[in-house]
Amino acid sequence: MKNIFLFALALVFSATLFAQEEEFETSSRFGKSDRLMIDVYSDIWLGAPDSASIRGYCPGASVSMMQDFALGSSNFSLAVGLGIGTHNLHSESFIMKDANTDYMVFEAYPNPDDIKMNKLVLSYIDLPIELRFRTKRQNVFRFAIGGKFGYNINNHTKYIDDYVKVKSFGVDYINPLRYGVTARIGYKMYNFYVFYGMSELFEANKGTEMAPLSFGISFIPF
């Protein structure tokens, strides 16, 4: 997730320089064009088995660049873009393939109190789309609903305790495609954000049918 935040900071810095030169020339009749979306959230993993022993806080983040298209003279617009996002599943279990069933299962560690970090990291390239409602003023109130379709570009596990540090890439049977619906509502640059994953973590019939439900904050600097 560190790379996501570095990418976000780079985009914000570049956008600030651009905005100083353009003076919001591309904002059209809305107060903002809502081009850069930075989402920070925590996941609830719906459908996860009890054996996963998921810890309470599973942070994630996404960054998207969007192009806004006004719909006539109304307060509505349609936006499409390109983004990158990540999810972190923190648990007290390790993910393994059952040799008899060829099915991904969660196996609990014998001494969970010794765990300093144990997580599955998932990173995606996303194609987001939104139908937006915004007030026509500089201090914008907005509501948007949409979705995103993504492709998994990285997945790995990371385990740390007092004695070892292990990082393993390429978890078996991770679903390469993901999709879900999004919603955001807020004022100015601060917004409440929700993502409901409709695709499963693992490929069909290769693991528990589980998906993330994300709650967090969206920052929209310009």
Sequence and secondary structure as in RCSB ss.txt:
>XXXX:A:sequence
MKNIFLFALALVFSATLFAQEEEFETSSRFGKSDRLMIDVYSDIWLGAPDSASIRGYCPGASVSMMQDFALGSSN
FSLAVGLGIGTHNLHSESFIMKDANTDYMVFEAYPNPDDIKMNKLVLSYIDLPIELRFRTKRQNVFRFAIGGKFG
YNINNHTKYIDDYVKVKSFGVDYINPLRYGVTARIGYKMYNFYVFYGMSELFEANKGTEMAPLSFGISFIPF
>XXXX:A:secstr
 HHHHHHHHHHHHHHHHHHHHHTTGGGTTSS    EEEEEEEEEEET  GGG B S  EEEEEEEEEEEE TTSS
EEEEEEEEEEEEEEEBSEEEEEETTTTEEEEEE S GGG SEEEEEEEEEEEEEEEEEE SSSS EEEEEEEEEE
EEEEEEEEEE SS EEEEE  TTB SEEEEEEEEEEETTEEEEEEEE S SB TTSB   EEEEEEEEE   
